[in-house]
Amino acid sequence: MVKALLVTSRVTFTPDNYDTLVIGLAQHPDIGGLLILDNSSRDLTLKGLALAGLGASGMGMNLLLNQYGLSHTRRLRAFEDAGKPVWILTTVNSPEALAIIKNHGFELVINARTRCIYKKAILDAPRLGCINIHHGLLPLQRGTSCDMWNLSEGKATGFSIHCMAEKIDDGPILTVVQVDDGSERNYTAYLKRGAGLELQEIKNVLTRLNQDENSIRGQPNISHPELKHRKTPNWRDIRAIRRSGFSL
């Protein structure tokens, strides 16, 4: 049995704070603990209010509800009920995180909705490495907010699970799942649907690893060197996306 550490952010902009996946994995036998990266801040509150003011009410309200609601308590209770430890740090790139992996024998790290760029020391710490849930269809949809950008342009999108490397969105691909064909016009509805699929696919990846650890080698993650990498939308981009009729 693979012993995995789940790493996520304390606050996300997703419906129910991504708890469909986080709490959904609490009882999974391969998940040995939860590391929460505490990103809660006054700046996130202001960002949530600003997004709501720009018409991105779904994302804005999610940020506010997820920061001040009961998600954190629910997560702690779920892992306590499962008899599994929870740690809270500000970054994964720290001696404390390295000690957690080493002292508790974690063989795999699962990164789920953090904006933390993993450094080599943490990438090399678990025996099987670190994997990430990327919100875009690799190898062609790279960068941040890929699913939002592609849906706003009427393009198919989804998520990919891949091995992490020092280069962002690099590393072998373990699975790619299309969530929508590009017809969805509500981002919050898309995120809610995607979280359930991500939960199931992480379970599938863990099952395959238990059957054959060589499955961690995955498939090549190669794209054209001039491929455009998406970036987090700025306020002007948010306005343009809203004017296109896409609900944020």
Secondary structure, DSSP 8 states (H G I E B T S, - for coil): ---EEEEEES--SSGGGGHHHHGGGTT-TTEEEEEEE----HHHHHHHHHHHHTT-HHHHHHHHHHHHSSHHHHHHHHHHHTT--EEEES-SSSHHHHHHHHHTT--EEEEES------HHHHTSSTT-EEEEESS-TTTS-BSSHHHHHHHTT--EEEEEEE--SSTT-S-EEEEEEEE-S---BHHHHHHHHHHHHHHHHHHHHHHHHH-GGGGG-B-----TT---B----HHHHHHHHHTT-B-
